[in-house]
Amino acid sequence: MTTIAYKSSDEVIRKRLEVSILVGGIGFLFLLQAWFRPLAIEGLYFQQYSSELMMQTVSLESLRFEPFSTLFYLHIQPPLLDTIRALLAQLFPNAPYAALVKNVDQALYLVWSVVYGLMGLLIFRVLRNADINPAFSAIGAILFLLHPASILYATFLEGTLLSAFGVLWLYYELTRPDGPQWVRVTVCFIFLFFARSIFQWPAILVLVATLYLLKMPSKHIARFTLVASFLVIGYLAKQYFVFGITTTSSFVGSSCLHSLGIFPDMDLAYPADGKLPGIIPTTFTEDLPASLTEPRKPNEAVNFNYAGHLRNEREFLKDCKNVLESQPWQTTVISYIHNLLVFLQPSNQYVTPHVIADRLPWKASYEFIMSGIPLILILTLSGCFWLVTHTKENLPKAVGLVLPVLFIFLVCILYEKPENMRYKYFIEPVLFAFIFSQGYHVMRFKGWKNILDERLPISRKK
């Protein structure tokens, strides 16, 4: 009876801490926004861009009046972000366009606040999975929520926060004490596939390798592969038949050039010729959404989902291939090294000034720890500590957990410039959880002598 009561008490404490972190995180972000509201642009924005000005979004007018066809004929990005915007736009059916944009953006701030709180909750759970007691897990979650980059991207009206949330969610599922469950992992992957264009079909292969190294039963790996592949192939088939592309985003050509330090004029689209470039051409009719047929959004921002930009991207991809084939390989390597250096910059030092993140008094401390040489050094020391405190039998599991982070890291280096520091935030929650967990175990570790004795050569032991 005593044991049962003890376990029940622990469970109550854990649930209370989880609720406190979730609600406290959301409330903290609300308070920050209220405090800095007098400095906000137009009394609303904490950085200079509305969601309507983002190049990876389509117009809210299309999403409000033609949501299904607009999302079907979306080629610039996976549809999750604009699906959320479309749902929010339905809440304001009669608002004038300018009011619609502000109303949806205000609602999007609320949604992002909830995601921000959920990320704090997931950090807590990931740390609990790493055998850290509830009190220190809660401290880790709070420290993560205070991270200037977390605050910045929770008040930045595009999809970075969603992607970071998805990656953190995936790692929570992969590190569950009872092992990853194929249904949960599949749901996480599909979320990421529809949230961020770096998660294409190769990510399935990476996760298959991860699940194998984590010793998931073969039949469960097969189920994950079958379901994930079915959904991915189905969506990419639509992209191919309609747009003639085999990815969730048509920005492949420009991203390739950007990674090499070449920045073509993306605003000048080829005139649409009345047909889409898929293998079954679709003739432009009055039934197609304005997001595909109009080169500009109602606010005069460039509409990169305009059909003419598809030809742009095909030409950019040809140009990128020509550059890779013609320039010395050393030049290409130098460009990728530069991408790495940008990647290692503080994630909160994004290209646009931010009303809140730039004024946080603890900003410099986080920037020092979570960037550049200090970050590399801390990760290296954390990895070395993990290695000396675990047996060889644990190594395959560690490799399995490293693979998705390594995959994201490589894609962010090879296909982006100059926003690599923003892409770093995709994996920053996972890196933070790993560093914090190893720091906790270092403080509590008392077995250095035993480890040294075990690792001494037999001759020296004698």
Secondary structure as GFF3:
##gff-version 3
##sequence-region A 1 462
A	DSSP	alpha_helix	2	36	.	.	.	ID=ss1
A	DSSP	three_ten_helix	37	39	.	.	.	ID=ss2
A	DSSP	three_ten_helix	51	53	.	.	.	ID=ss3
A	DSSP	alpha_helix	60	65	.	.	.	ID=ss4
A	DSSP	alpha_helix	67	72	.	.	.	ID=ss5
A	DSSP	alpha_helix	80	89	.	.	.	ID=ss6
A	DSSP	alpha_helix	97	129	.	.	.	ID=ss7
A	DSSP	alpha_helix	134	145	.	.	.	ID=ss8
A	DSSP	alpha_helix	148	153	.	.	.	ID=ss9
A	DSSP	alpha_helix	160	174	.	.	.	ID=ss10
A	DSSP	alpha_helix	182	195	.	.	.	ID=ss11
A	DSSP	alpha_helix	202	213	.	.	.	ID=ss12
A	DSSP	alpha_helix	218	243	.	.	.	ID=ss13
A	DSSP	alpha_helix	252	259	.	.	.	ID=ss14
A	DSSP	alpha_helix	290	293	.	.	.	ID=ss15
A	DSSP	alpha_helix	308	326	.	.	.	ID=ss16
A	DSSP	alpha_helix	329	343	.	.	.	ID=ss17
A	DSSP	three_ten_helix	357	359	.	.	.	ID=ss18
A	DSSP	alpha_helix	363	369	.	.	.	ID=ss19
A	DSSP	alpha_helix	372	388	.	.	.	ID=ss20
A	DSSP	three_ten_helix	392	394	.	.	.	ID=ss21
A	DSSP	alpha_helix	395	414	.	.	.	ID=ss22
A	DSSP	alpha_helix	420	424	.	.	.	ID=ss23
A	DSSP	alpha_helix	428	444	.	.	.	ID=ss24
A	DSSP	alpha_helix	448	455	.	.	.	ID=ss25
A	DSSP	alpha_helix	458	461	.	.	.	ID=ss26
###
